[in-house]
Amino acid sequence: MNRHFHRCFASTSTMFFWALLLIAFTASYLSFQSFVESRSRYFTSSCGAIQWENQVRNSGQIHRSGGMSVLVTGAAGFVGSHVSLALKKRGDGVVGLDNFNNYYDPSLKKPRNSLLNSHRIFVVEGDLNDAKLLAKLFDTVAFTHVMHLAAQAGVRYAMENPNSYVQSNIAGLVTLLEACKSANPQPAVVWASSSSVYGLNEKIPFSEADRTDQPASLYAATKKAGEEITHTCNHIYGLSLQGYDFSRCTVLGEDRIWRIFRLREIFYKVN
């Protein structure tokens, strides 16, 4: 009886030992697989980050003496794409930023993006309110200038989606200016206001001396707010800022010459 008990106990102990060994082996294997997968993800992510940084850095490289390195927001837009091409053509470094939203037909923006890529202009797809992305861009390239053309445009759409105007034209502007303030060196900023800030003013044509405190739309109000915000940032932080109101933009001829007819210039410039 005792001998049978010892044999059973030994058999049970052996099975228990092998079960523990199997569990330990399985756990080790799964842990190793998890480690390999995490390392693989890290390696892939790192390679992607390195490639992205190289694209940004190469796009922002200056190719003329005394040239500028410019971050163009709204680069896939009508004005933004032509500004980017003009700057690149004269040898300046250009990096674009655009969120490619569907307010304007994406079928218009995608070909512009392809055109910019063919001229070695890299357009980063991202949002103005992404402070980490902006910080990464300024860490990668020492931008001398920012051409801020990104905005939520349109008067009627503001009645349908007012938050998009606040997020883009006010919050996005503040996020961008914060990034510029923290950058070393601080870039000079040129940004687009709007002739809509003249609002209920009935005098035609508009004058720089006309009132701009009677906006007739939320879009106009956000652009007017932008003027006050940029003035404040210049006063407090010494940021060099130039604001423009565009009346109309046209493209002339096969050589795609672009012209901007401006109504008003708003200067908060540091000499």
C-alpha positions, 0 to 999 in steps of 0.5 A: 500500500505504501509502495503504491502510494509512493509510486502515485505520489512520484507520478503525480509529482512528475506530472506536476513538474512537467506541467510547471515546466510547460507553463514556464516554457510557454510564458517565456516563449510568449514573453519573447514573442512580445519582446520581438514584436515590441522591438520590431514596432520600435524599429519600424517606428524609429525608421519611419521617424528618421525618414520623416525627419530627413524629408522635412530637413531636406525640404527645408534646406536653403539653396541660395546665399541669404535665403530663407527656410519657410514653414508654409501652413495651408501649403496645399491650398491655392495661395499656399501652393503658389507661394511654396513653389515661388519660394522654392524656385528662388532657392529658399527652403520650404516645408508645407503643413496642411490638414487636407480637410474636405472643406475644399475639394480634396481632388484639388489639394491632392494634385497640388500636393503631388506638384509640390512633391515633384519640386521637392517640397515636402508637405506634412499632413497635420493639424495646427493645434498639434503642439507636439508636431509643431515643436518637432518641425521647429526642432528639425528645421531652424525656420527663419520665416513662417507663412501662415495661410491655413485657416477655416474659410467661408462665411456661410459654413460658420453658421453650420460648424462654428467650432471649426472656425474657433479651433482653426482661426483662433486656437490654431493661430495661438498654438502656432505662435506659441511654437514660434515664440519657443523656437530658437531662432524665433522666425518672422511670421507673415499671416493672412487676415481677411478683408471681411474684418471691415464687416458692416463698413459701407464705404467702398473701397475700404481704407486702412483707416476704416473701422474693423470692430463691426464684424458681420460674420463669425469668420470675420470675428475670428480673423479680427481676433487673430489681428488682436492676438498677433498684436499682443504676441508682438507686444509681449514676446517681441515676435516679428509679425506681418498681417495681410488682407487679401482681396483676390488672388489670380494665376496668370499665364502658363508659367503660373505667375501668381499675384496677390492684390492686398487691401491692407497690411498689418505690421507688428515688426521687430527691426 
